[in-house]
Amino acid sequence: MDKELQIKLEPLREKIDRIDHEILGLINERAKTAQAVGDLKHEHHAQGPVFRPERESQVIRTLQQENQGPVTADGVQAIWSQIISVCRGLEQDISVAYLGPAGSFSEQAAFEFMGQAISGVSCPNFDEVFRTVESQGAHVGIVPVENSTEGAVNRTLDLLLNTPLHIVGEYSLPIRHCLLTQSGEMDKVTKVLAHPQALAQCQHWLGMNHPTLTREPVASNAEAARIAASDPTVAAIASHNAARAWQLTVVAEGIQDDPMNRTRFLAIGAIDTLPSGRDKTSLIMAVANQAGAVYKMLAPFSDNGVSMTRFESRPSRTGQWEYHFYVDIEGHQREPAVAKALEELRTRCAFLKILGSYPRQ
């Protein structure tokens, strides 16, 4: 390095060191204050979860609004999500269930949404994620609910219908698929494995680049990576995290057909979240199979100025061509306009289940 440059850099590096020391002191002061909050709750026998999605959302949103840069709003969220996670972990070890094994997009979403100071619980399928949280084997579960390319994750929708759990948060994760093999070569490969959604998201690329490969669905992309790690005839579609977890080599990256591909994940748990000021409410509804029934069902939203952001239908499996409608609306169920719309809905729906109100991402 040029000596003159080194001389000029030295005071700036010393300043960074001083700032880092100050930041570390403030983070520890914050952590001690969080511990004091926990001690006070314990002293007064106050029951309630340590994970409060609405409070965490309010903290980050306020900091983003006050932020003067050059750190971006996303940067603020990334930094404070980890700080909050570490402080939360000092009060209680939070366990989070997700679809595994190691290296899955669900695992990535869990640690990005909840922060690194959690205990991960890897599950073999979506049913087990729900069962683990329902049986208190984990505090929170993370499940995908829809993809920007392939639409709804139907098994998640079906499980939401019958679970006693609530939706307590959401997280949108950019999905960048990689083709992985043991060697980084394709000479010995005869088939490609992935979750069915991943295979669908990469079907055009596969058709153009490896049309002769047999495509086989498996429970998760991470499971595909696990299999590929012990079988040189298998290529897996999975993430960079999966490549690292299973010591695979990237043959090609960014192979998803849609460069803007994203998956929306839901956090599920036994928590009733309070209003955060920027919320969403998810519902499941059903009406009698008669003319105008769906129009009448949706009218209370318009009548009360409630915006609907998602409308999805799933067969109710009665054999009578009846459907359950999965709906997201803006606002918290405790807000007056939303509460009034829900009250009117109860008189018009044959079935209504409120899945939860939670902070919007």
Backbone torsions as a table, in degrees:
resi	resn	phi	psi	omega
1	MET	NA	141.0	177.9
2	ASP	-57.7	133.5	-175.0
3	LYS	-62.7	-40.5	179.9
4	GLU	-63.2	-42.4	177.5
5	LEU	-63.0	-42.5	-179.7
6	GLN	-60.5	-40.0	178.8
7	ILE	-64.2	-40.1	-179.1
8	LYS	-71.9	-32.8	-179.2
9	LEU	-74.1	-29.6	-173.0
10	GLU	-54.5	-50.4	-179.5
11	PRO	-65.1	-31.0	178.2
12	LEU	-68.8	-39.7	177.8
13	ARG	-67.1	-36.9	176.7
14	GLU	-64.8	-37.3	178.1
15	LYS	-65.6	-42.4	177.4
16	ILE	-60.9	-41.4	178.8
17	ASP	-61.2	-41.9	179.2
18	ARG	-65.6	-42.3	179.9
19	ILE	-64.2	-42.9	178.5
20	ASP	-59.8	-39.5	178.1
21	HIS	-62.6	-41.9	179.0
22	GLU	-66.7	-42.1	179.3
23	ILE	-61.4	-43.5	179.6
24	LEU	-60.9	-41.9	178.3
25	GLY	-62.5	-41.8	-179.2
26	LEU	-69.0	-37.9	177.4
27	ILE	-63.4	-41.8	178.1
28	ASN	-66.9	-34.7	176.6
29	GLU	-65.8	-40.1	176.9
30	ARG	-62.7	-43.4	-179.4
31	ALA	-61.5	-43.1	178.6
32	LYS	-64.0	-36.9	178.3
33	THR	-66.8	-39.7	176.7
34	ALA	-63.2	-39.1	176.6
35	GLN	-64.4	-37.3	178.1
36	ALA	-63.8	-37.6	176.1
37	VAL	-61.1	-45.0	178.5
38	GLY	-63.0	-40.9	178.9
39	ASP	-63.9	-39.4	-179.8
40	LEU	-65.9	-41.4	176.9
41	LYS	-61.3	-43.3	-179.6
42	HIS	-64.6	-40.8	-179.4
43	GLU	-61.4	-36.1	-178.3
44	HIS	-97.5	12.8	178.0
45	HIS	53.9	35.3	179.5
46	ALA	-78.3	122.0	179.9
47	GLN	-91.4	146.7	178.4
48	GLY	154.0	157.3	-176.3
49	PRO	-74.4	149.7	174.3
50	VAL	-72.2	-36.4	178.2
51	PHE	-79.7	110.3	178.2
52	ARG	-117.6	94.4	-175.2
53	PRO	-56.4	-39.4	-176.8
54	GLU	-67.9	-39.2	179.1
55	ARG	-66.0	-43.8	-180.0
56	GLU	-64.2	-39.7	178.7
57	SER	-64.5	-41.8	179.5
58	GLN	-62.9	-42.3	-179.9
59	VAL	-60.5	-49.6	-176.7
60	ILE	-67.9	-42.7	-178.9
61	ARG	-63.1	-40.1	177.9
62	THR	-62.8	-43.3	179.1
63	LEU	-65.2	-37.4	177.6
64	GLN	-64.3	-38.3	179.4
65	GLN	-69.5	-33.0	-179.5
66	GLU	-85.3	-13.6	-174.5
67	ASN	-64.2	130.4	179.7
68	GLN	-102.8	-0.2	179.6
69	GLY	79.9	174.6	9.8
70	PRO	-79.0	-4.5	176.0
71	VAL	-62.8	132.4	-178.6
72	THR	-76.9	167.4	176.6
73	ALA	-61.2	-40.1	177.1
74	ASP	-64.8	-36.3	177.6
75	GLY	-64.4	-41.1	177.2
76	VAL	-60.1	-44.9	-180.0
77	GLN	-62.7	-43.6	-178.6
78	ALA	-63.1	-42.5	-178.0
79	ILE	-68.1	-50.2	-173.7
80	TRP	-76.4	-23.7	173.5
81	SER	-59.9	-40.5	179.6
82	GLN	-72.4	-40.4	178.6
83	ILE	-62.1	-46.3	179.2
84	ILE	-62.3	-41.1	-179.5
85	SER	-61.0	-45.1	-179.7
86	VAL	-63.7	-43.8	179.9
87	CYS	-66.6	-40.9	176.9
88	ARG	-60.5	-39.8	-178.1
89	GLY	-67.0	-23.2	176.5
90	LEU	-71.0	-26.8	177.4
91	GLU	-83.1	-41.1	-175.7
92	GLN	-159.3	140.3	175.3
93	ASP	-77.8	110.9	-177.7
94	ILE	-91.5	125.6	177.9
95	SER	-101.4	139.5	-176.0
96	VAL	-130.6	124.6	179.9
97	ALA	-94.4	143.5	-179.8
98	TYR	-157.2	165.4	177.4
99	LEU	-72.2	124.4	179.8
100	GLY	-110.9	-161.9	3.6
101	PRO	-78.4	-158.0	-175.2
102	ALA	-57.1	138.8	176.1
103	GLY	96.6	3.9	-179.4
104	SER	-75.9	158.7	174.8
105	PHE	-65.1	-31.6	176.9
106	SER	-63.3	-40.7	176.4
107	GLU	-63.0	-43.6	178.7
108	GLN	-60.8	-44.9	179.0
109	ALA	-62.1	-39.5	-179.1
110	ALA	-61.3	-46.7	-176.5
111	PHE	-76.4	-28.9	175.9
112	GLU	-73.8	-39.4	-178.7
113	PHE	-74.3	-44.1	-174.6
114	MET	-95.9	-10.6	-176.7
115	GLY	88.0	167.3	-173.6
116	GLN	-77.0	-19.0	-175.8
117	ALA	-86.6	56.8	176.8
118	ILE	-133.0	165.3	172.9
119	SER	-104.0	118.0	-179.0
120	GLY	-80.5	141.2	176.8
121	VAL	-122.3	103.3	-177.9
122	SER	-79.2	131.8	-178.2
123	CYS	-122.6	149.9	-175.4
124	PRO	-78.2	-17.5	-179.3
125	ASN	-159.1	172.5	-177.6
126	PHE	-65.5	-37.2	179.5
127	ASP	-57.3	-40.5	-178.0
128	GLU	-71.5	-30.6	175.1
129	VAL	-61.1	-48.7	179.2
130	PHE	-62.7	-46.2	-177.3
131	ARG	-61.8	-39.4	-178.7
132	THR	-63.2	-43.5	179.7
133	VAL	-72.3	-39.8	179.0
134	GLU	-62.1	-33.9	-178.9
135	SER	-91.5	9.6	178.6
136	GLN	65.4	25.7	172.4
137	GLY	-79.8	-11.9	173.6
138	ALA	-151.5	151.5	-179.8
139	HIS	-76.6	-35.0	-174.2
140	VAL	-138.9	149.0	171.7
141	GLY	-120.5	149.0	177.1
142	ILE	-120.7	121.8	-178.3
143	VAL	-135.8	142.6	175.0
144	PRO	-74.9	143.1	-179.2
145	VAL	-121.2	-27.8	177.2
146	GLU	-160.1	151.2	177.7
147	ASN	-119.7	143.8	-175.8
148	SER	-68.1	-19.0	178.7
149	THR	-97.4	-47.2	-170.8
150	GLU	-105.0	-1.4	175.3
151	GLY	82.3	-149.5	-170.0
152	ALA	-68.2	147.1	169.8
153	VAL	-92.4	99.6	-167.1
154	ASN	-63.5	-35.3	-178.3
155	ARG	-65.4	-37.4	176.9
156	THR	-63.1	-43.2	178.6
157	LEU	-60.0	-43.5	-179.5
158	ASP	-64.4	-38.9	-179.6
159	LEU	-70.3	-33.9	177.9
160	LEU	-63.8	-28.2	-177.5
161	LEU	-61.5	-36.8	-172.2
162	ASN	-110.5	-7.8	-176.5
163	THR	-75.9	146.8	172.3
164	PRO	-82.1	-5.3	-177.5
165	LEU	-74.0	163.5	177.5
166	HIS	-112.6	154.4	167.5
167	ILE	-78.9	127.4	-176.2
168	VAL	-118.7	-2.9	178.8
169	GLY	-177.6	169.4	177.5
170	GLU	-140.7	154.5	179.7
171	TYR	-150.2	127.2	179.5
172	SER	-100.3	121.7	-174.8
173	LEU	-115.5	124.0	172.7
174	PRO	-63.1	133.4	-177.1
175	ILE	-108.8	114.4	178.1
176	ARG	-119.7	108.0	-175.9
177	HIS	-86.2	145.0	175.1
178	CYS	-123.6	151.2	171.1
179	LEU	-97.8	122.9	-171.6
180	LEU	-122.3	141.1	171.3
181	THR	-141.1	171.9	177.8
182	GLN	-59.6	-49.2	-169.8
183	SER	-97.6	-15.3	-172.1
184	GLY	87.6	1.9	177.7
185	GLU	-114.0	165.2	-178.1
186	MET	-116.3	6.8	-173.3
187	ASP	-57.5	-43.5	-174.6
188	LYS	-94.6	-2.9	-172.9
189	VAL	-78.1	132.3	178.8
190	THR	-117.6	-16.5	-178.5
191	LYS	-149.6	156.4	178.1
192	VAL	-121.3	133.1	-177.7
193	LEU	-114.2	146.0	175.9
194	ALA	-173.5	168.7	170.2
195	HIS	-62.2	147.5	-178.9
196	PRO	-53.1	-37.9	179.4
197	GLN	-65.3	-39.4	179.6
198	ALA	-66.6	-41.0	176.6
199	LEU	-59.6	-41.2	179.1
200	ALA	-68.0	-37.2	-178.4
201	GLN	-70.7	-17.0	-177.4
202	CYS	-118.8	14.0	-170.7
203	GLN	-63.7	-38.8	-179.5
204	HIS	-67.2	-44.9	-179.6
205	TRP	-61.8	-43.8	178.9
206	LEU	-62.6	-41.4	179.8
207	GLY	-64.0	-34.1	-179.4
208	MET	-80.1	-34.7	-171.0
209	ASN	-105.9	-32.3	-179.0
210	HIS	-141.3	62.8	-173.9
211	PRO	-66.8	-20.6	-176.4
212	THR	-88.7	-9.5	-178.4
213	LEU	-71.1	136.8	172.0
214	THR	-72.2	135.0	-179.3
215	ARG	-106.3	121.6	-177.5
216	GLU	-123.5	126.6	177.4
217	PRO	-78.4	143.8	174.0
218	VAL	-133.3	176.8	-171.9
219	ALA	-64.3	-31.3	-179.7
220	SER	-158.7	161.9	175.9
221	ASN	-64.0	-36.2	179.0
222	ALA	-65.3	-35.0	175.3
223	GLU	-65.0	-38.3	175.8
224	ALA	-60.7	-42.2	178.6
225	ALA	-64.3	-39.9	179.3
226	ARG	-61.3	-42.3	179.8
227	ILE	-67.7	-43.1	-179.4
228	ALA	-61.9	-29.1	-178.9
229	ALA	-64.7	-21.5	-178.7
230	SER	-117.1	5.1	-176.9
231	ASP	-138.5	108.4	-176.9
232	PRO	-69.3	-10.2	179.1
233	THR	-89.4	-0.5	-176.1
234	VAL	-110.9	133.9	167.0
235	ALA	-108.8	144.1	179.9
236	ALA	-116.7	143.5	167.9
237	ILE	-97.4	117.1	-176.9
238	ALA	-162.2	-171.3	-174.1
239	SER	-94.7	171.2	171.8
240	HIS	-60.3	-36.7	178.3
241	ASN	-60.6	-40.3	178.3
242	ALA	-66.5	-36.9	177.5
243	ALA	-60.7	-43.7	179.0
244	ARG	-67.8	-42.3	-176.1
245	ALA	-64.6	-33.9	-174.8
246	TRP	-113.6	12.5	174.6
247	GLN	54.8	47.4	176.3
248	LEU	-101.6	165.5	-179.8
249	THR	-110.8	138.6	-179.4
250	VAL	-78.7	120.6	174.7
251	VAL	-84.3	-44.7	179.0
252	ALA	-151.2	147.6	179.3
253	GLU	-127.1	160.1	-177.2
254	GLY	65.5	41.7	-174.5
255	ILE	-89.7	1.0	177.1
256	GLN	-65.5	143.9	-176.9
257	ASP	-67.5	-31.7	179.1
258	ASP	-104.3	114.4	-178.9
259	PRO	-65.2	-17.8	179.4
260	MET	-98.3	17.9	-176.4
261	ASN	-56.3	127.8	178.5
262	ARG	-139.9	153.0	173.0
263	THR	-122.8	133.8	177.0
264	ARG	-94.2	125.6	178.6
265	PHE	-107.4	149.8	174.3
266	LEU	-112.1	141.3	169.2
267	ALA	-96.5	129.5	-178.2
268	ILE	-121.3	144.3	-179.9
269	GLY	-171.2	-174.7	-178.1
270	ALA	-97.2	23.3	-175.6
271	ILE	-97.2	136.4	169.0
272	ASP	-96.6	108.6	-177.1
273	THR	-80.0	145.5	176.3
274	LEU	-89.1	164.9	178.4
275	PRO	-60.3	137.2	177.6
276	SER	-106.1	-10.9	-176.7
277	GLY	101.6	-13.9	178.0
278	ARG	-150.7	84.1	-168.0
279	ASP	-123.1	171.4	176.6
280	LYS	-137.1	147.0	176.3
281	THR	-124.2	134.3	179.7
282	SER	-111.6	140.1	-174.4
283	LEU	-135.2	157.4	164.6
284	ILE	-122.6	131.3	-177.2
285	MET	-134.5	157.8	173.5
286	ALA	-147.3	147.5	178.1
287	VAL	-132.5	164.3	177.0
288	ALA	-64.7	147.6	-179.0
289	ASN	-79.8	83.9	179.9
290	GLN	-148.2	161.7	-174.8
291	ALA	-59.1	132.0	175.4
292	GLY	78.6	1.8	-173.9
293	ALA	-65.1	-42.1	-178.8
294	VAL	-68.2	-40.5	177.7
295	TYR	-59.7	-45.5	179.7
296	LYS	-66.1	-34.9	179.5
297	MET	-63.5	-39.1	-175.3
298	LEU	-85.3	-15.0	-175.7
299	ALA	-55.8	-39.0	-179.1
300	PRO	-58.2	-27.3	177.4
301	PHE	-66.0	-50.3	179.5
302	SER	-64.1	-42.4	-177.7
303	ASP	-61.7	-29.2	-176.8
304	ASN	-108.0	12.1	176.2
305	GLY	68.1	31.4	179.9
306	VAL	-100.8	124.9	-177.6
307	SER	-84.6	132.5	177.3
308	MET	-97.9	126.9	-175.4
309	THR	-108.2	-10.6	-179.9
310	ARG	-155.9	140.4	178.7
311	PHE	-144.2	114.0	-174.8
312	GLU	-133.4	139.9	178.8
313	SER	-115.8	147.6	175.9
314	ARG	-138.2	138.3	176.6
315	PRO	-57.3	138.5	-179.1
316	SER	-83.2	-2.4	175.4
317	ARG	62.0	35.1	175.3
318	THR	-96.1	-10.0	-175.5
319	GLY	79.4	7.8	-175.6
320	GLN	-114.7	18.9	-177.9
321	TRP	55.9	42.1	175.6
322	GLU	-105.9	155.9	-171.9
323	TYR	-134.2	150.5	165.5
324	HIS	-99.3	139.7	-179.4
325	PHE	-110.6	125.3	178.9
326	TYR	-99.7	120.1	-170.7
327	VAL	-129.6	136.1	170.7
328	ASP	-112.1	135.2	176.8
329	ILE	-128.6	155.4	176.6
330	GLU	-79.7	140.1	177.8
331	GLY	108.3	163.0	179.7
332	HIS	-97.9	146.2	-176.9
333	GLN	-62.0	-17.0	177.1
334	ARG	-87.5	-9.9	177.8
335	GLU	-72.3	141.1	-172.6
336	PRO	-53.6	-47.1	-176.9
337	ALA	-65.0	-42.1	179.7
338	VAL	-68.1	-43.5	179.6
339	ALA	-59.6	-40.8	179.6
340	LYS	-66.9	-41.2	178.3
341	ALA	-63.1	-41.1	179.9
342	LEU	-66.9	-37.2	178.3
343	GLU	-62.4	-41.7	178.6
344	GLU	-69.1	-35.8	179.4
345	LEU	-60.4	-38.7	-177.4
346	ARG	-58.8	-29.3	-179.3
347	THR	-83.4	-12.2	-174.8
348	ARG	-111.0	-17.7	-174.6
349	CYS	-98.7	141.5	171.0
350	ALA	-74.1	-24.8	179.7
351	PHE	-150.0	134.6	176.6
352	LEU	-144.3	124.1	175.4
353	LYS	-128.4	125.4	176.0
354	ILE	-90.0	113.4	-177.3
355	LEU	-76.4	-23.8	177.9
356	GLY	146.5	157.5	170.8
357	SER	-112.7	140.6	-171.0
358	TYR	-159.3	159.4	-179.4
359	PRO	-64.0	135.5	173.8
360	ARG	-75.0	143.7	177.1
361	GLN	-75.0	NA	NA
